[in-house]
Amino acid sequence: MTHLILFFEGRLLLNGDSPMWPSNRFIDLDAVTHCRVHVPSLVADQPPCDALQLSSLPAQLADIEPMPVRQFLLHQGFDAFILAGRASQLLNWYRTHRYCGSCGARNVLRQPQRALMCPRCEVDYYPRINPCIIVLVTRGEQILLARSVRRGATFFSCLAGFIEPGESAEQAVAREVYEEVGLSITNIRYVKSQPWPFPSQLMLGFYADYVDGEIVPEAAEIAEAHWYDVDKLPETPAPAISVAGQLIQEYCDAVMASADQ
């Protein structure tokens, strides 16, 4: 049986705490479905699943308050969020690539590939993935944390940015650190990655060692940035939610464990 992940106005409709609904729960959703895409399984135990963007709520869902996708992540943690995040990313790709960018013809789904194809140009459009770096700059028992200028940003996190065309991930790390805080770094090393579907980023996590320079925040991006002792941190992202939190926690834990030996 196919399961469904339902969205309305870009927000998630939950079946209790789960993003999945059994398809036999509904008689006919086609009349209120704006678009529908298959969500591929990346793990062995995931049942067949489709994501639906609804144009209106059927009567049996009228009492459910749609939840913003990011809020679901904050409440449930990343492991529970993975499937809903993938569904959201695929629907966003489908919505923003309905027409060919060259000739304007309406794209069609190309089976069995996960692609949209222009029938006139015969050009394929695959789901968009935007590669980004995120880096924790370290200085012995201190780490560099910054607060964004975005409205409502209260926590401190790692530095991050998009990879430019023709640029390696390591080059992007060095460039972003210098642009955002004016520091030179060395010993750039990859740690782990995380999909971040807001709307379609792939975060590549790094550590890097401080070399020299004084912190000069880029005013358009960084409200403030400081060095923090590993045992005296400000509010940071939760490790259960983001790779930034994992980079911070794992480095700090390693430093403090080494100090205890």
MARTI-37636 format. One record per atom (N, C-alpha, C): residue number from 1; atom name; x, y, z. Coordinates in steps of 0.2 Angstrom, whole numbers, plus 2048, in hexadecimal, padded with zeros to 3 digits. Example, Ala and Ser with C-alpha at 12.3 -4.5 7.8 and 13.67 -1.06 7.14 Angstrom:
BEGIN
   num   atome    c1    c2    c3
     1       N   842   7E4   827
     1      CA   83E   7EA   827
     1       C   842   7F0   827
     2       N   840   7F5   823
     2      CA   844   7FB   824
     2       C   840   800   827
//
This chain:
BEGIN
   num   atome    c1    c2    c3
     1       N   804   7FA   800
     1      CA   800   800   800
     1       C   804   806   800
     2       N   803   80B   7FC
     2      CA   806   811   7FB
     2       C   804   816   801
     3       N   809   819   804
     3      CA   808   81E   809
     3       C   808   825   806
     4       N   805   82A   809
     4      CA   805   831   807
     4       C   808   836   80C
     5       N   80B   83B   809
     5      CA   80E   840   80D
     5       C   80A   846   80A
     6       N   806   84A   80E
     6      CA   802   84F   80C
     6       C   804   856   80E
     7       N   804   85A   809
     7      CA   805   861   80A
     7       C   800   866   808
     8       N   7FF   86B   80C
     8      CA   7FA   870   80A
     8       C   7FD   877   80B
     9       N   7FD   87B   806
     9      CA   800   882   806
     9       C   807   881   809
    10       N   80B   87C   807
    10      CA   812   87B   808
    10       C   813   879   80F
    11       N   80E   877   813
    11      CA   80E   874   81A
    11       C   80C   86D   81A
    12       N   80E   86A   81F
    12      CA   80D   863   820
    12       C   807   861   824
    13       N   803   85C   821
    13      CA   7FE   859   825
    13       C   800   853   828
    14       N   7FF   853   82F
    14      CA   802   84D   833
    14       C   7FC   848   835
    15       N   7FE   842   835
    15      CA   7FA   83D   837
    15       C   7FC   83B   83E
    16       N   7FA   83F   843
    16      CA   7FD   83E   84A
    16       C   803   841   84A
    17       N   809   83D   84B
    17      CA   80F   840   84B
    17       C   813   83E   845
    18       N   810   83A   840
    18      CA   813   838   83A
    18       C   811   83C   834
    19       N   816   83C   82F
    19      CA   814   840   829
    19       C   810   83B   824
    20       N   810   835   826
    20      CA   80D   830   821
    20       C   806   82E   822
    21       N   802   82E   81D
    21      CA   7FB   82C   81D
    21       C   7FA   826   819
    22       N   7F7   821   81B
    22      CA   7F5   81B   816
    22       C   7F0   81D   811
    23       N   7F2   81B   80B
    23      CA   7EE   81E   805
    23       C   7E6   81C   806
    24       N   7E5   816   809
    24      CA   7DE   813   809
    24       C   7DA   817   80E
    25       N   7DD   81C   812
    25      CA   7DA   821   816
    25       C   7D5   826   812
    26       N   7D7   827   80C
    26      CA   7D3   82C   808
    26       C   7D0   828   802
    27       N   7CA   82B   801
    27      CA   7C6   828   7FB
    27       C   7C9   82B   7F4
    28       N   7CA   832   7F4
    28      CA   7CC   835   7EE
    28       C   7CF   83B   7EF
    29       N   7D6   83C   7EF
    29      CA   7D9   842   7EF
    29       C   7DB   846   7E9
    30       N   7DA   842   7E3
    30      CA   7DB   845   7DD
    30       C   7D8   84C   7DB
    31       N   7D2   84D   7DE
    31      CA   7CE   853   7DC
    31       C   7D2   859   7E0
    32       N   7D5   858   7E5
    32      CA   7D8   85D   7E9
    32       C   7E0   85D   7E9
    33       N   7E3   859   7E4
    33      CA   7EA   858   7E4
    33       C   7ED   85D   7DE
    34       N   7F1   861   7E0
    34      CA   7F4   866   7DC
    34       C   7FA   862   7D8
    35       N   7FE   85F   7DC
    35      CA   803   85B   7D8
    35       C   805   855   7DD
    36       N   808   850   7DA
    36      CA   809   849   7DD
    36       C   810   847   7DB
    37       N   815   845   7DF
    37      CA   81B   842   7DD
    37       C   81D   83C   7E2
    38       N   820   838   7DF
    38      CA   822   832   7E3
    38       C   828   833   7E7
    39       N   829   831   7ED
    39      CA   82E   832   7F2
    39       C   832   82C   7F2
    40       N   838   82C   7EF
    40      CA   83C   826   7EF
    40       C   83E   823   7F6
    41       N   83F   81D   7F7
    41      CA   841   81A   7FD
    41       C   849   81A   7FD
    42       N   84C   81C   803
    42      CA   853   81C   804
    42       C   855   817   809
    43       N   850   814   80C
    43      CA   851   80F   811
    43       C   84D   809   810
    44       N   84F   803   812
    44      CA   84B   7FD   810
    44       C   844   7FC   813
    45       N   843   7FF   818
    45      CA   83C   7FE   81C
    45       C   837   804   81A
    46       N   839   808   815
    46      CA   834   80E   814
    46       C   82F   80B   80F
    47       N   828   80C   811
    47      CA   823   809   80C
    47       C   823   80E   806
    48       N   820   80C   800
    48      CA   81E   810   7FB
    48       C   81B   817   7FD
    49       N   81D   81C   7FA
    49      CA   81B   823   7FD
    49       C   81A   828   7F7
    50       N   815   82C   7F7
    50      CA   814   831   7F3
    50       C   813   838   7F7
    51       N   815   83D   7F4
    51      CA   814   844   7F7
    51       C   80F   848   7F3
    52       N   80A   84A   7F6
    52      CA   804   84E   7F3
    52       C   804   855   7F6
    53       N   804   85A   7F1
    53      CA   802   861   7F3
    53       C   7FB   862   7F1
    54       N   7F7   863   7F7
    54      CA   7F0   864   7F6
    54       C   7EE   86B   7F4
    55       N   7E9   86C   7F0
    55      CA   7E7   873   7EE
    55       C   7E1   875   7F3
    56       N   7DE   870   7F7
    56      CA   7D9   872   7FC
    56       C   7D9   86C   800
    57       N   7D6   86D   806
    57      CA   7D6   867   80B
    57       C   7CF   864   80B
    58       N   7CF   85D   80A
    58      CA   7C9   859   80A
    58       C   7C6   859   811
    59       N   7C0   858   811
    59      CA   7BC   858   818
    59       C   7BF   854   81D
    60       N   7C2   84E   81C
    60      CA   7C5   84A   821
    60       C   7CC   84D   824
    61       N   7CE   852   821
    61      CA   7D5   855   823
    61       C   7D3   85C   825
    62       N   7CD   85E   825
    62      CA   7CC   865   827
    62       C   7CE   867   82E
    63       N   7CE   863   833
    63      CA   7CF   864   83A
    63       C   7D7   864   83B
    64       N   7DB   862   836
    64      CA   7E2   862   837
    64       C   7E5   869   836
    65       N   7E9   86B   83A
    65      CA   7ED   871   839
    65       C   7F4   870   836
    66       N   7F5   872   830
    66      CA   7FB   871   82C
    66       C   801   873   830
    67       N   806   870   830
    67      CA   80C   872   834
    67       C   812   874   82F
    68       N   815   879   830
    68      CA   81B   87B   82C
    68       C   820   875   82C
    69       N   823   874   827
    69      CA   828   86E   826
    69       C   82E   86F   82B
    70       N   830   876   82C
    70      CA   836   877   830
    70       C   834   876   838
    71       N   82E   877   839
    71      CA   82B   876   840
    71       C   82B   86F   842
    72       N   829   86B   83D
    72      CA   829   863   83E
    72       C   830   861   83F
    73       N   835   863   83C
    73      CA   83C   862   83D
    73       C   83E   863   845
    74       N   83C   869   847
    74      CA   83E   86B   84E
    74       C   83A   867   853
    75       N   834   865   851
    75      CA   830   861   856
    75       C   833   859   856
    76       N   834   857   851
    76      CA   835   84F   850
    76       C   83D   84D   84F
    77       N   841   852   84E
    77      CA   848   850   84C
    77       C   849   84E   845
    78       N   84F   84D   843
    78      CA   851   84C   83C
    78       C   84F   845   83A
    79       N   850   840   83E
    79      CA   84F   839   83B
    79       C   847   839   839
    80       N   843   83B   83D
    80      CA   83C   83B   83C
    80       C   83A   840   836
    81       N   83E   845   835
    81      CA   83D   84A   830
    81       C   83F   848   829
    82       N   843   843   828
    82      CA   847   842   822
    82       C   842   841   81C
    83       N   83D   83D   81D
    83      CA   838   83B   818
    83       C   834   841   816
    84       N   831   845   81B
    84      CA   82D   84B   819
    84       C   831   850   816
    85       N   838   851   818
    85      CA   83C   855   815
    85       C   83D   853   80E
    86       N   83E   84D   80C
    86      CA   83F   84B   805
    86       C   839   84C   801
    87       N   833   84B   804
    87      CA   82D   84C   800
    87       C   82C   854   7FF
    88       N   82E   858   804
    88      CA   82D   85F   803
    88       C   832   861   7FD
    89       N   838   85F   7FD
    89      CA   83D   861   7F8
    89       C   83B   85F   7F1
    90       N   838   859   7F0
    90      CA   836   856   7EA
    90       C   830   85A   7E7
    91       N   82B   85C   7EC
    91      CA   825   860   7EA
    91       C   828   867   7E8
    92       N   82C   86A   7EB
    92      CA   82F   870   7E9
    92       C   832   870   7E2
    93       N   836   86B   7E1
    93      CA   839   86A   7DB
    93       C   834   86A   7D5
    94       N   82F   866   7D6
    94      CA   829   865   7D1
    94       C   826   86B   7D0
    95       N   824   86F   7D5
    95      CA   821   875   7D5
    95       C   825   87A   7D1
    96       N   82B   87B   7D2
    96      CA   82F   880   7CF
    96       C   832   87E   7C8
    97       N   831   878   7C6
    97      CA   834   876   7BF
    97       C   82E   873   7BB
    98       N   828   876   7BB
    98      CA   823   874   7B7
    98       C   823   876   7B0
    99       N   828   87B   7AE
    99      CA   828   87D   7A7
    99       C   830   87D   7A6
   100       N   831   87C   79F
   100      CA   838   87C   79D
   100       C   83B   883   79D
   101       N   841   884   7A0
   101      CA   844   88A   7A0
   101       C   847   88D   79A
   102       N   847   888   795
   102      CA   849   88B   78E
   102       C   844   88D   789
   103       N   83F   888   789
   103      CA   839   88A   784
   103       C   833   88B   787
   104       N   832   88A   78E
   104      CA   82B   88B   791
   104       C   826   886   790
   105       N   828   880   78D
   105      CA   823   87B   78D
   105       C   822   878   794
   106       N   81C   875   794
   106      CA   81B   871   79B
   106       C   81F   86B   79B
   107       N   823   86A   7A1
   107      CA   826   864   7A2
   107       C   822   85E   7A4
   108       N   824   858   7A2
   108      CA   820   852   7A4
   108       C   825   84D   7A8
   109       N   822   849   7AD
   109      CA   826   845   7B0
   109       C   829   83F   7AC
   110       N   82F   83E   7AD
   110      CA   833   839   7A9
   110       C   834   833   7AD
   111       N   831   82D   7AB
   111      CA   831   827   7AF
   111       C   836   823   7AB
   112       N   83A   81E   7AF
   112      CA   83A   81D   7B6
   112       C   83E   822   7BA
   113       N   842   827   7B6
   113      CA   846   82B   7BA
   113       C   842   830   7BE
   114       N   846   833   7C3
   114      CA   843   838   7C7
   114       C   845   83F   7C4
   115       N   841   840   7BE
   115      CA   843   846   7BA
   115       C   83C   849   7B7
   116       N   83D   850   7B6
   116      CA   838   853   7B1
   116       C   83B   854   7AB
   117       N   837   853   7A5
   117      CA   83A   854   79E
   117       C   836   859   79A
   118       N   83A   85D   797
   118      CA   836   861   792
   118       C   835   85D   78B
   119       N   82F   85C   789
   119      CA   82E   858   783
   119       C   830   85B   77D
   120       N   831   862   77D
   120      CA   833   865   777
   120       C   83B   865   776
   121       N   83E   867   77C
   121      CA   846   868   77C
   121       C   849   861   77D
   122       N   845   85C   780
   122      CA   848   856   783
   122       C   84D   857   788
   123       N   84C   85C   78C
   123      CA   851   85D   792
   123       C   84E   85B   798
   124       N   852   857   79C
   124      CA   850   855   7A3
   124       C   852   85A   7A8
   125       N   84D   85A   7AD
   125      CA   84E   85E   7B3
   125       C   84D   85A   7B9
   126       N   853   859   7BC
   126      CA   853   855   7C2
   126       C   852   859   7C9
   127       N   850   855   7CE
   127      CA   84F   859   7D4
   127       C   855   85D   7D6
   128       N   854   864   7D8
   128      CA   85A   868   7D9
   128       C   85D   867   7E0
   129       N   863   867   7E0
   129      CA   867   866   7E7
   129       C   86C   86C   7E7
   130       N   86C   870   7EC
   130      CA   871   876   7EC
   130       C   876   874   7F2
   131       N   87C   873   7F0
   131      CA   881   871   7F4
   131       C   884   877   7F8
   132       N   884   876   7FF
   132      CA   886   87B   804
   132       C   88C   879   808
   133       N   890   87D   80A
   133      CA   895   87B   810
   133       C   893   87E   816
   134       N   894   87A   81C
   134      CA   893   87D   822
   134       C   899   87B   826
   135       N   89D   87F   82A
   135      CA   8A3   87E   82D
   135       C   8A4   881   834
   136       N   8A6   87D   838
   136      CA   8A8   87F   83F
   136       C   8B0   880   83F
   137       N   8B1   887   840
   137      CA   8B8   889   841
   137       C   8BA   888   848
   138       N   8C0   885   849
   138      CA   8C2   883   850
   138       C   8C9   886   851
   139       N   8CA   888   858
   139      CA   8D0   88B   85A
   139       C   8D2   887   861
   140       N   8D5   881   860
   140      CA   8D6   87E   867
   140       C   8CF   87C   86A
   141       N   8CF   87F   870
   141      CA   8C9   87E   874
   141       C   8C4   883   873
   142       N   8C4   887   86E
   142      CA   8BF   88C   86C
   142       C   8BC   88A   865
   143       N   8B6   88C   864
   143      CA   8B3   88B   85D
   143       C   8B0   892   85B
   144       N   8AF   893   855
   144      CA   8AC   899   852
   144       C   8A5   898   851
   145       N   8A1   89C   854
   145      CA   89A   89C   853
   145       C   897   8A3   851
   146       N   892   8A3   84D
   146      CA   88F   8A9   84A
   146       C   888   8A9   84A
   147       N   885   8AF   84B
   147      CA   87E   8B0   84B
   147       C   87C   8B4   844
   148       N   877   8B1   841
   148      CA   874   8B4   83B
   148       C   871   8BA   83B
   149       N   871   8BE   836
   149      CA   86D   8C5   836
   149       C   865   8C3   835
   150       N   863   8BD   833
   150      CA   85C   8BC   832
   150       C   858   8BD   838
   151       N   852   8C0   836
   151      CA   84E   8C2   83C
   151       C   84C   8BC   840
   152       N   84C   8BD   846
   152      CA   84A   8B7   84B
   152       C   850   8B2   84D
   153       N   856   8B3   849
   153      CA   85B   8AF   84B
   153       C   85E   8B0   852
   154       N   85E   8AC   856
   154      CA   860   8AD   85D
   154       C   866   8A8   85F
   155       N   867   8A3   85B
   155      CA   86C   89E   85D
   155       C   872   89F   859
   156       N   878   89C   85B
   156      CA   87E   89D   858
   156       C   880   896   854
   157       N   883   897   84E
   157      CA   884   891   84B
   157       C   88B   891   847
   158       N   88C   88C   843
   158      CA   892   88C   83E
   158       C   891   891   839
   159       N   896   892   835
   159      CA   896   896   82F
   159       C   894   891   829
   160       N   890   894   824
   160      CA   88D   890   81F
   160       C   88C   894   819
   161       N   88C   891   813
   161      CA   88B   895   80D
   161       C   88B   890   807
   162       N   888   893   801
   162      CA   887   88F   7FB
   162       C   88E   88E   7F8
   163       N   88F   888   7F4
   163      CA   895   887   7F0
   163       C   894   88B   7E9
   164       N   899   88F   7E7
   164      CA   898   892   7E1
   164       C   89A   88E   7DB
   165       N   898   88F   7D5
   165      CA   89A   88C   7CF
   165       C   8A1   88B   7CE
   166       N   8A4   885   7CD
   166      CA   8AB   884   7CC
   166       C   8AF   884   7D2
   167       N   8AC   884   7D8
   167      CA   8AF   884   7DE
   167       C   8AF   87D   7E2
   168       N   8B4   87B   7E5
   168      CA   8B4   875   7E9
   168       C   8B1   876   7EF
   169       N   8AF   871   7F3
   169      CA   8AC   872   7F9
   169       C   8B1   875   7FE
   170       N   8B7   873   7FE
   170      CA   8BC   876   802
   170       C   8BE   87D   801
   171       N   8BE   87F   7FA
   171      CA   8BF   886   7F8
   171       C   8B9   88A   7FB
   172       N   8B3   887   7FB
   172      CA   8AD   88B   7FD
   172       C   8AE   88C   805
   173       N   8B0   887   809
   173      CA   8B1   888   810
   173       C   8B6   88E   811
   174       N   8BC   88E   80E
   174      CA   8C1   893   80F
   174       C   8BE   89A   80D
   175       N   8BA   89B   808
   175      CA   8B7   8A1   805
   175       C   8B2   8A3   80A
   176       N   8AD   89F   80C
   176      CA   8A8   8A1   810
   176       C   8AA   8A4   817
   177       N   8AF   8A0   81A
   177      CA   8B2   8A2   820
   177       C   8B5   8A9   820
   178       N   8B9   8AA   81A
   178      CA   8BC   8B1   819
   178       C   8B7   8B6   818
   179       N   8B2   8B5   814
   179      CA   8AD   8BA   812
   179       C   8A9   8BC   818
   180       N   8A7   8B7   81C
   180      CA   8A2   8B8   822
   180       C   8A5   8BB   828
   181       N   8AC   8B9   829
   181      CA   8AF   8BB   830
   181       C   8B6   8BD   82F
   182       N   8B9   8BD   829
   182      CA   8BF   8C0   828
   182       C   8C5   8BC   82A
   183       N   8C4   8B5   82B
   183      CA   8C9   8B1   82E
   183       C   8CC   8AC   829
   184       N   8D3   8AB   82A
   184      CA   8D6   8A6   826
   184       C   8D6   89F   82A
   185       N   8D5   899   826
   185      CA   8D5   893   829
   185       C   8D9   88E   825
   186       N   8DA   888   828
   186      CA   8DE   883   825
   186       C   8DB   87C   828
   187       N   8DE   877   825
   187      CA   8DC   870   827
   187       C   8D4   86F   827
   188       N   8D2   871   821
   188      CA   8CB   870   81F
   188       C   8C9   868   81E
   189       N   8C5   866   822
   189      CA   8C3   85E   822
   189       C   8BC   85D   822
   190       N   8BA   859   81D
   190      CA   8B3   857   81D
   190       C   8B1   852   822
   191       N   8AA   853   825
   191      CA   8A8   84F   82B
   191       C   8A2   84B   829
   192       N   89D   84E   827
   192      CA   896   84B   825
   192       C   892   850   821
   193       N   88C   84D   81F
   193      CA   887   851   81B
   193       C   880   850   81D
   194       N   87C   855   81B
   194      CA   875   854   81D
   194       C   871   858   818
   195       N   86B   854   815
   195      CA   867   858   811
   195       C   863   85D   815
   196       N   861   863   812
   196      CA   85E   868   816
   196       C   859   86B   811
   197       N   853   868   811
   197      CA   84E   86A   80B
   197       C   84A   871   80C
   198       N   84E   876   80D
   198      CA   84B   87D   80E
   198       C   84E   882   809
   199       N   84D   881   803
   199      CA   849   87C   800
   199       C   84C   875   7FD
   200       N   853   876   7FC
   200      CA   856   870   7F9
   200       C   85E   870   7FA
   201       N   860   872   800
   201      CA   867   872   801
   201       C   86A   86B   803
   202       N   870   86A   801
   202      CA   874   864   804
   202       C   87A   867   808
   203       N   87A   866   80F
   203      CA   87F   869   813
   203       C   885   865   813
   204       N   88B   867   812
   204      CA   891   863   812
   204       C   895   866   818
   205       N   896   862   81E
   205      CA   898   865   824
   205       C   8A0   864   824
   206       N   8A3   869   827
   206      CA   8AB   869   827
   206       C   8AD   86C   82E
   207       N   8B3   86A   830
   207      CA   8B7   86D   835
   207       C   8BD   871   832
   208       N   8BF   876   835
   208      CA   8C5   87A   832
   208       C   8C8   87D   838
   209       N   8CF   87E   838
   209      CA   8D3   881   83D
   209       C   8D4   888   83B
   210       N   8D4   88C   840
   210      CA   8D5   893   840
   210       C   8DD   894   83F
   211       N   8DF   899   83A
   211      CA   8E6   89B   839
   211       C   8E7   8A2   83C
   212       N   8E4   8A7   839
   212      CA   8E5   8AE   83B
   212       C   8DF   8B2   839
   213       N   8DF   8B8   83C
   213      CA   8DA   8BD   83A
   213       C   8D6   8BF   840
   214       N   8D3   8C5   840
   214      CA   8CE   8C7   845
   214       C   8C7   8C7   842
   215       N   8C2   8C5   846
   215      CA   8BB   8C4   844
   215       C   8B8   8CB   842
   216       N   8B6   8CB   83C
   216      CA   8B3   8D1   839
   216       C   8AD   8CE   835
   217       N   8A7   8CE   839
   217      CA   8A1   8CB   836
   217       C   89E   8CF   830
   218       N   89C   8CB   82B
   218      CA   899   8CE   825
   218       C   892   8D1   826
   219       N   891   8D7   826
   219      CA   88B   8DA   829
   219       C   885   8D8   826
   220       N   885   8D6   81F
   220      CA   87F   8D3   81C
   220       C   87D   8CC   81E
   221       N   882   8C9   821
   221      CA   880   8C2   822
   221       C   881   8C0   82A
   222       N   885   8C3   82D
   222      CA   887   8C1   834
   222       C   886   8C7   839
   223       N   881   8C6   83E
   223      CA   880   8CB   843
   223       C   886   8CB   848
   224       N   888   8C6   84A
   224      CA   88E   8C5   84F
   224       C   891   8BF   84E
   225       N   898   8BE   850
   225      CA   89C   8B8   850
   225       C   8A1   8B9   855
   226       N   8A2   8B3   859
   226      CA   8A7   8B3   85E
   226       C   8AA   8AC   85F
   227       N   8B0   8AC   862
   227      CA   8B3   8A6   865
   227       C   8B0   8A4   86B
   228       N   8AE   89E   86C
   228      CA   8AB   89B   872
   228       C   8AF   895   875
   229       N   8B0   895   87B
   229      CA   8B3   88F   87E
   229       C   8AE   889   87E
   230       N   8B1   883   87D
   230      CA   8AC   87D   87B
   230       C   8A8   87C   881
   231       N   8A9   87E   887
   231      CA   8A5   87D   88D
   231       C   8A1   883   88F
   232       N   8A1   888   88B
   232      CA   89D   88E   88C
   232       C   899   891   886
   233       N   895   88D   883
   233      CA   892   88E   87D
   233       C   88B   892   87D
   234       N   88A   896   878
   234      CA   883   899   878
   234       C   87E   894   876
   235       N   878   896   874
   235      CA   873   892   871
   235       C   875   890   86A
   236       N   875   889   869
   236      CA   877   887   862
   236       C   872   882   860
   237       N   872   880   859
   237      CA   86D   87C   856
   237       C   86E   875   85A
   238       N   868   871   85A
   238      CA   868   86B   85D
   238       C   86B   866   859
   239       N   86F   861   85B
   239      CA   872   85C   857
   239       C   86D   857   854
   240       N   867   856   857
   240      CA   862   852   854
   240       C   85F   855   84E
   241       N   860   85B   84D
   241      CA   85D   85F   847
   241       C   862   860   842
   242       N   868   863   843
   242      CA   86C   865   83E
   242       C   873   863   83E
   243       N   876   863   839
   243      CA   87D   861   838
   243       C   882   866   83C
   244       N   87F   86C   83C
   244      CA   883   872   840
   244       C   883   870   848
   245       N   87E   86E   84A
   245      CA   87E   86B   851
   245       C   882   865   853
   246       N   883   861   84E
   246      CA   887   85B   84E
   246       C   88E   85D   84E
   247       N   890   861   849
   247      CA   897   863   849
   247       C   899   867   850
   248       N   895   86B   852
   248      CA   897   86E   859
   248       C   897   869   85E
   249       N   892   865   85F
   249      CA   892   860   865
   249       C   898   85B   864
   250       N   899   859   85E
   250      CA   89F   854   85E
   250       C   8A5   857   85F
   251       N   8A7   85D   85D
   251      CA   8AD   860   85E
   251       C   8AE   861   865
   252       N   8A9   864   868
   252      CA   8A9   866   86F
   252       C   8AA   860   874
   253       N   8A6   85B   872
   253      CA   8A7   855   876
   253       C   8AE   852   876
   254       N   8B1   852   870
   254      CA   8B8   84F   86F
   254       C   8BD   853   873
   255       N   8BC   85A   873
   255      CA   8C1   85E   876
   255       C   8C0   85D   87E
   256       N   8BA   85D   880
   256      CA   8B9   85C   888
   256       C   8BB   855   88A
   257       N   8BA   850   886
   257      CA   8BD   849   887
   257       C   8C4   849   888
   258       N   8C7   84C   883
   258      CA   8CF   84C   883
   258       C   8D1   850   889
   259       N   8CE   855   88B
   259      CA   8D0   859   891
   259       C   8D0   854   898
   260       N   8CB   850   898
   260      CA   8CA   84C   89E
   260       C   8CF   846   89E
   261       N   8D2   844   899
   261      CA   8D7   83F   899
   261       C   8DD   840   89D
//
